[in-house]
Amino acid sequence: MTTDPALTRQVLLARLRTLELSASQDSARSRQWEEIRSSATEDLSGPTSLDQWVNQLRSELQRLGGELRTAASLNDIPSAVVDLARESRYKRIALGDDRLLEEIRLADQLNNFVEFRLLDKRSASNPKDHAGPALAQCQLGITGCQAIIAETATIVLDHQGFGGRSLSLLPECHLVLAQRSQVFGRLRDWWNATQPGRDNLPTCRTFITGPSRTADIEKVLVTGVHGPLRLVVILAG
Amino acid sequence: MSSGTIPFKNLARKNLADVQLRGNLLRATQHSLAARASAVSEVPEWELLRTAAHAIKKEAVDHLATYLEQFEAQVQASGGHVFWAQTGRQAAEHVVAICGHHQATLAIKAKSMTSEEIGLNQALLEAGIEPVETDLGEYIIQLAGETPSHITAPALHKSRAQIGKLFQEKLGCSYTDDPQKLTQIARSRLREKFLQASVGISGVNFAVAETGSIVLITNEGNGRMCTTLPRVHIALMGIEKIIPTFDDLQIFLRLLARSSTGQRLTSYVSIISGPRKTADFDGPEELHVIILDNERTSILAHPHMRESLFCIRCGACLNTCPVYQRVGGHAYGWVYPGPIGAVLTPEMQGLTRGRELPYASSLCGSCSAVCPVKINIHHMLLWLRKSVVDSRRSPWTERLIIRIFAAVMKRPRLYRSSARLARLLEKLFAKRGKGLPVPGWSLHRDFPPLAKQSFHDLWKQGGLS
């Protein structure tokens, strides 16, 4: 039996409409939101300065099986990237499309080393040819990020431009480059500061908290399931 | 789901005798409970968050038509397709039709309880499409030909040795019981599938009406894989997954992982708003969202049960339930186990099938106490027991006993002589200090002993000063 989808929609919505309660019920929800907002300002426990939050970020990331490295300034990031790639013997490196990577001219810097094979928007004549398999061959995928939330060591990443969603997902190590000014304390601090629902959302935004993990076998924690085995953050400034 | 017709009592008895299973269950649930307790204790505003989450879900569930229409318009505005399904079968047929349209022979799946509920894998197989579960736990049980026994940890009932043997047998690899190695085997097997498949199927954790976004939460990254690499993404959601605004999402992100696995936040939270745009490098070209009723409107129509639609499928009530901890998920006979399953199964599958489930509870209330959206689960179980009795589905012996009891209570003379008779019987048959043995019932419980003298006798003697 096939049914007309438009009819199913109509019938279902009509039934749902008869089961709706009056619109005035929304006051309970707004009241709760007000309470949450006021409780947030009262809560003074936990780190207060940016330095303390960066320490929190370091220890939380480590606890999750990730790693925080620091660079004195933006200009010191490329050598920190080279160090990481060399010590881990990463040869094939994919570079995301990000303002910060452009600013420090990371592609040019890495091109000075013959041992690295780069995959970025310039090395590809038609960038979309490199989806999936090519990125899966890379050992290191480097991206910037929108923000880092220190409390939970969460990276907020909008997948735009070259590499898209795959670049931070397929390579065995995901390296995130960020500046200290991008670090927020708690999830709500970032939320309040950026009002993320107001602007146009990107097609995909991901909150990344540690390397991929599972505890599906006897609750034993294993890192590196389908996503990256390793997550490293280099924080500058 | 073949176990659906076997009574809970029989399944529970079988599982209670399985020493291996009980060890696996106890280890897993205790682990999750301890992790949850520690994660929750870090959040001073926990109770406030629960109250807020309850209020948000109430607002959404009380106005589903409004928010679902808003959501639909937003998804369509971003280039996605929306399909409404009244039954599980309609939803499954639509998934098969989309796969057929793209000549797909392989569909990769992220974990989705809703897809279990509608028997999607079976429908795909019948249409000649291979469904591959990519969550490690789901992959394990798919290889074993079983169904999930837990909402968030589907293979929780299996030990590492059992999984090792399963991999050896089904995948032809050499035996190992090292979770790390087993995971690596699954990773490399599934990588190939991820790169081949043209259709990815996922559930939806939250659907945001305001922005038309679907939110997917996974630890392994398989959710990201399934919604990034294939050309087509099909997302399957129950009508109750909706939340009104993007800001509301924050509350649930702060509650879900801590309740479920005791993590501060799950590894990956993906917020997907529409299919790939021209400027995007990758991501599916087509996004299909299927909005499913499948008896949810019947729950909605029942004022005492409406709250069960607030459930965000964290699994905390399963872990904390003394019954679930001992009998495991498969005893519940359908896809949703534990206390919330004992509520949802009778509602969605009818009282004929789920008649025993409201009784599979000690009514201790631990489920309600841990629920991150404050669903009054144990009260609903009581309501369901009332429906079982009202619809005359309780056992005839129980009905007879209650009728006799009611008849006796209404007649003072009869009551007094029955009480005397009971005291006499107790003297003759009960062990010292114990109550009357009741056949069957007294196997696991003691009937309370009667007082030496009745209230009436004491009153007459004036001994009540």
Chai-1 contact restraints between the chains, C-beta under 6 A:
chainA,res_idxA,chainB,res_idxB,connection_type,confidence,min_distance_angstrom,max_distance_angstrom,comment,restraint_id
A,T8,B,W84,contact,1.0,0.0,6.0,A-B,restraint_1
A,T8,B,Q86,contact,1.0,0.0,6.0,A-B,restraint_2
A,R9,B,W84,contact,1.0,0.0,6.0,A-B,restraint_3
A,L12,B,W84,contact,1.0,0.0,6.0,A-B,restraint_4
A,L12,B,Q86,contact,1.0,0.0,6.0,A-B,restraint_5
A,L12,B,D293,contact,1.0,0.0,6.0,A-B,restraint_6
A,L13,B,A65,contact,1.0,0.0,6.0,A-B,restraint_7
A,R15,B,T297,contact,1.0,0.0,6.0,A-B,restraint_8
A,L16,B,L64,contact,1.0,0.0,6.0,A-B,restraint_9
A,L16,B,A65,contact,1.0,0.0,6.0,A-B,restraint_10
A,R17,B,A65,contact,1.0,0.0,6.0,A-B,restraint_11
A,L19,B,L300,contact,1.0,0.0,6.0,A-B,restraint_12
A,L19,B,A301,contact,1.0,0.0,6.0,A-B,restraint_13
A,E20,B,H63,contact,1.0,0.0,6.0,A-B,restraint_14
A,E20,B,A65,contact,1.0,0.0,6.0,A-B,restraint_15
A,L21,B,D62,contact,1.0,0.0,6.0,A-B,restraint_16
A,Q25,B,D62,contact,1.0,0.0,6.0,A-B,restraint_17
A,D26,B,E59,contact,1.0,0.0,6.0,A-B,restraint_18
A,A28,B,A55,contact,1.0,0.0,6.0,A-B,restraint_19
A,R29,B,A55,contact,1.0,0.0,6.0,A-B,restraint_20
A,R29,B,I56,contact,1.0,0.0,6.0,A-B,restraint_21
A,R29,B,E59,contact,1.0,0.0,6.0,A-B,restraint_22
A,Q32,B,T51,contact,1.0,0.0,6.0,A-B,restraint_23
A,Q32,B,A52,contact,1.0,0.0,6.0,A-B,restraint_24
A,Q32,B,A55,contact,1.0,0.0,6.0,A-B,restraint_25
A,I36,B,A52,contact,1.0,0.0,6.0,A-B,restraint_26
A,S39,B,E45,contact,1.0,0.0,6.0,A-B,restraint_27
A,S39,B,L48,contact,1.0,0.0,6.0,A-B,restraint_28
A,A131,B,D282,contact,1.0,0.0,6.0,A-B,restraint_29
A,G132,B,L195,contact,1.0,0.0,6.0,A-B,restraint_30
A,G132,B,L229,contact,1.0,0.0,6.0,A-B,restraint_31
A,T152,B,R264,contact,1.0,0.0,6.0,A-B,restraint_32
A,T152,B,L265,contact,1.0,0.0,6.0,A-B,restraint_33
A,T154,B,L265,contact,1.0,0.0,6.0,A-B,restraint_34
A,F162,B,F281,contact,1.0,0.0,6.0,A-B,restraint_35
A,G163,B,F281,contact,1.0,0.0,6.0,A-B,restraint_36
A,G164,B,D280,contact,1.0,0.0,6.0,A-B,restraint_37
A,G164,B,F281,contact,1.0,0.0,6.0,A-B,restraint_38
A,G164,B,D282,contact,1.0,0.0,6.0,A-B,restraint_39
A,R165,B,T228,contact,1.0,0.0,6.0,A-B,restraint_40
A,R165,B,D282,contact,1.0,0.0,6.0,A-B,restraint_41
A,R165,B,G283,contact,1.0,0.0,6.0,A-B,restraint_42
A,S166,B,T228,contact,1.0,0.0,6.0,A-B,restraint_43
A,S166,B,D282,contact,1.0,0.0,6.0,A-B,restraint_44
A,L169,B,R224,contact,1.0,0.0,6.0,A-B,restraint_45
A,W191,B,Q250,contact,1.0,0.0,6.0,A-B,restraint_46
A,G197,B,F246,contact,1.0,0.0,6.0,A-B,restraint_47
A,G197,B,D247,contact,1.0,0.0,6.0,A-B,restraint_48
A,L201,B,T211,contact,1.0,0.0,6.0,A-B,restraint_49
A,L201,B,S273,contact,1.0,0.0,6.0,A-B,restraint_50
A,T203,B,S273,contact,1.0,0.0,6.0,A-B,restraint_51
A,T203,B,G274,contact,1.0,0.0,6.0,A-B,restraint_52
A,T203,B,K277,contact,1.0,0.0,6.0,A-B,restraint_53
A,T203,B,D280,contact,1.0,0.0,6.0,A-B,restraint_54
A,T203,B,G283,contact,1.0,0.0,6.0,A-B,restraint_55
A,C204,B,I272,contact,1.0,0.0,6.0,A-B,restraint_56
A,R205,B,I271,contact,1.0,0.0,6.0,A-B,restraint_57
A,T206,B,Y268,contact,1.0,0.0,6.0,A-B,restraint_58
A,T206,B,S270,contact,1.0,0.0,6.0,A-B,restraint_59
A,F207,B,V269,contact,1.0,0.0,6.0,A-B,restraint_60
A,T209,B,L265,contact,1.0,0.0,6.0,A-B,restraint_61
A,T209,B,S267,contact,1.0,0.0,6.0,A-B,restraint_62
A,G210,B,S267,contact,1.0,0.0,6.0,A-B,restraint_63
A,S212,B,E220,contact,1.0,0.0,6.0,A-B,restraint_64
A,S212,B,G221,contact,1.0,0.0,6.0,A-B,restraint_65
A,S212,B,S267,contact,1.0,0.0,6.0,A-B,restraint_66
A,R213,B,N219,contact,1.0,0.0,6.0,A-B,restraint_67
A,R213,B,S267,contact,1.0,0.0,6.0,A-B,restraint_68
A,T214,B,L136,contact,1.0,0.0,6.0,A-B,restraint_69
A,T214,B,N219,contact,1.0,0.0,6.0,A-B,restraint_70
A,T214,B,E220,contact,1.0,0.0,6.0,A-B,restraint_71
A,D216,B,L136,contact,1.0,0.0,6.0,A-B,restraint_72
A,D216,B,G137,contact,1.0,0.0,6.0,A-B,restraint_73
A,D216,B,A155,contact,1.0,0.0,6.0,A-B,restraint_74
A,I217,B,R160,contact,1.0,0.0,6.0,A-B,restraint_75
A,I217,B,I163,contact,1.0,0.0,6.0,A-B,restraint_76
A,I217,B,P179,contact,1.0,0.0,6.0,A-B,restraint_77
A,E218,B,R160,contact,1.0,0.0,6.0,A-B,restraint_78
A,K219,B,A28,contact,1.0,0.0,6.0,A-B,restraint_79
A,K219,B,H31,contact,1.0,0.0,6.0,A-B,restraint_80
A,V220,B,P179,contact,1.0,0.0,6.0,A-B,restraint_81
A,V222,B,P179,contact,1.0,0.0,6.0,A-B,restraint_82
A,V222,B,Q180,contact,1.0,0.0,6.0,A-B,restraint_83
A,V222,B,T183,contact,1.0,0.0,6.0,A-B,restraint_84
A,V225,B,T183,contact,1.0,0.0,6.0,A-B,restraint_85
A,V225,B,E220,contact,1.0,0.0,6.0,A-B,restraint_86
A,H226,B,E220,contact,1.0,0.0,6.0,A-B,restraint_87
A,H226,B,G221,contact,1.0,0.0,6.0,A-B,restraint_88
A,H226,B,N222,contact,1.0,0.0,6.0,A-B,restraint_89
A,H226,B,M225,contact,1.0,0.0,6.0,A-B,restraint_90
A,G227,B,G221,contact,1.0,0.0,6.0,A-B,restraint_91
